[in-house]
Amino acid sequence: MVAGEPSGDVLAGRLLSGLRQHLPQARLHGIGGPHMAAHGFVSDYPIEKLTARGLFDVLRRYRGIKKIQDQLRDRLLLERPALFIGADYPGFNLGLELQLRRAGIPTMHYISPQIWAWRGGRINKIRQAVSHMLVVFPFEEKIYRDAGVPVTYVGHPLAEIIPMTPDVGAARRALCLPAAAPVVALMPGSRMSELKYNSLAFAGAARLLLAREPGLRFVAPMAGARQRAYFEQLLAEGGFGDLPLEIVDGQSHLALAAADAVLVASGTASLEVALFKKPMVIAYKMMAAEWHILRHLNYLPWIGLPNIIARESLVPELLQDAASPAALAEALWTQLSEPRHRALLQQRFVDMHHALLRNSAAESAQAVMDVLASHRS
């Protein structure tokens, strides 16, 4: 198995929690993190060797990552494992899976690349590389079946973790937030580059909202101490040190449960907001050169997972130059101040939660066992 990022480690760890019940003595190795190690997985390389932050970081570290891929491929071709599973990280894993499958080693890939948003032609490579695909969104099953790729929908792990009805009062007490005041969560991203480009626009929107509603409170969960220190530095340098903002370490789920609305960077966090049934505005800014490259690759009208899953513009998306403090504040004010809209949105998110809810550990493990059985026969 290979997971190249913390999110893939979480996914693979959940799969292994179900698989160990079927294969208690199996030898599990490759590249992974602590969630995989908890189930007896041995990492041949530190996961940090693969984790890259953004397009230009990938380019800068390409040679080192490619060397690890080649070394692991050569080892696996000699070892001939019963199965290889790539957990997300498609740039690395699909290339490795292609070479292993051509050599007769069965391969699985857990969580589909966003071929439906960015690179539809990639499905031709997937058909050659992957013996079986595990997907986490219902609409992905048809895409792969139509392309002739064996596929199993296993549900999204977040739908199992996040409660159907969040306890707002308990979350506010835990974060020492007032019970009655309107609360907005600011989630500018977990990567340093995301903080660099999103933080000041998010803080500027918060200040404009505060001018409309002086009783507003803000909470910003940070992914780690490094991110928190950088975020605080950006706020201080930008003149936002006086915002009524509670910065918390981790605890993003508590912050989402406590919030009335959320300003969130695009990514998995936007799905978490939807599963917490909160109105939101999705925003994203990045380096200008990277934006010019990526905007020409996208062929869906949305980048936020709630909109992609719904196949409509459920929540506003404001990107790059459009994500000005004034525009963000205006969009978020609508999310805060229109009760009928909030009620309709909450029901859509409840329906979305039910659609994504499965026992992902059991179903992904059973799919693995089925693939192993088919290749033994």
Helices and strands as residue ranges (DSSP letters): E 2-3, H 6-22, E 29-32, H 34-37, E 42-46, G 47-49, H 55-60, H 62-79, E 84-87, H 90-102, E 107-110, H 122-129, E 132-135, H 138-146, E 151-153, H 157-161, H 168-174, E 183-187, H 192-212, E 217-222, H 225-237, E 245-249, H 252-258, E 261-265, H 268-275, E 280-284, H 288-294, H 305-310, E 317-319, G 320-322, H 325-337, H 339-356, H 360-376
